[in-house]
Amino acid sequence: MNLFIYLLIAVVVIILLSAAIKVVREYERVGVFRLGRFVGLRGPGLVLIIPFIENVRKIDLRIVTMDVPQQECITVDNVTVRVDAVVYFRVVNPADAILKVLDYIKATSLLAQTTLRNVVGQSTLDELLAQRDRLNEKIKTIVDEGTDPWGIKVSMVEVKEVQLPQTMQRAMAAQAEAERERRAKVVHAEGEYQAAEKLAQAAKVISSQPSALQLRYLQTLSVIATERSNIIVFPLPMDLVPLLGKASGSEKSK
């Protein structure tokens, strides 16, 4: 009988100790409630509480990475898009996160969703695609201001993906193709203009030096002389005939 009593006492002591001793990790804090009244934060390390009189609620202080579900939004220029994002936040005031909001993660998620829809709805499609950093900063500022009373600090918001309707994708692809064709035509026209300028400069040099034109004729003859399948009649000034005669005589002597 005595042994049974000792065992019962030992079991009761173990239960009381397990209920009284709490181990709080470095990245955690616990809010202690005594008979329903909040008496403060404790941790990290070993925390002792009064069993059945005090209870605790743990809060994680690490950064939380939260996906914002895809939202269907209408931009200022009446384009329907589907946008999702990711929010990085952490608890900086555990007491406010415990006392001022029922579920701070759910509350932050809902606030981020509504803010994402509002900000996208106030932007144009071009801003959404080309100025995403500005939109990210705007969403972060609004969500951070809304969660500040809850002891939450939002460190970053990133828009992950913007899905456009198929018709809009085809229109943007056609616009990009037209832009590439325009640039190609501009580059081609600039090349033609530069070539025309060089030809005009060459014509001025040749016109000022008649012998340069004759040398150009001879150079052209040396190029086409390798082709023996065709007979080529090349117009030459009369003063070049003696030169050609000497050139043909030298070839026969060889």
C-alpha positions, 0 to 999 in steps of 0.5 A: 500500500505504501509503495502505491502511495509513493508511486502515486506521489511520484507520478503527481510530482512528475506531472506538476514538474512537466507542467511547471517547466517550459523550455523556450528556444532562442528564437521564441518568447512566451507570453504568460497569463496568470488566471487570465491576466497577462503578466509579461514575456519570458524566455529564452531558456528555462521558464517556470510557471505555476501549474493550473494557475498560469499558462503560456503562449509561444511566439516565433520571432523568426522571419515568416515567408508567406505566399499571397494567393493569386488575385484577379485584378483590373488595372486602370487601363481596364486589363484583367490580370492575375497577380500573386506575391510573397511577403516576408515579415517577423514579430518585433513585439510579441506582446502586441502579437498576442494581445491585439490580434487573434491570428497575426499570420492570417491577419497579415495574409488577408491584409496583403491580399487586399492591398495587392488588389488595391495597388494593382487596381490603381496602376496601369499595365505598363507600370505593373510590368515595367515598374514592379520595384515601385509597386513592391515598395508601395505594397510593403509600406501599406502592409507594414503600416497596417500590421504595425499595431500588431507588433509585426514588421514587414521587411519585403514584398515581392510580386512573383507572377503577372498572368495576362489574358491570351488576347493581351499576350498576342497583342503585346507579341505583335507590338514587340515584333513591330518594334523590332521591325521598326528598329531593323528598318532604321538600322538599315536606313542608317547603313544606306545613308552612311554608305551613300556618304562614303560613295559621295566622298569617293566620287569627289576624290576620283573626280579631282584626280582623273588618274584615280579613275583610270587605276580603278578601271585597271583594278576592275579588269584584273578582277574580272580577267580570271573569269574566261567563260564570258566576253566582257566589253569594258568602256575605257578612255582613249588614253588607256589604249597604249597601256592595254596594248603593252599589257597584252604584249607582255602576256604574249611574250610569256 
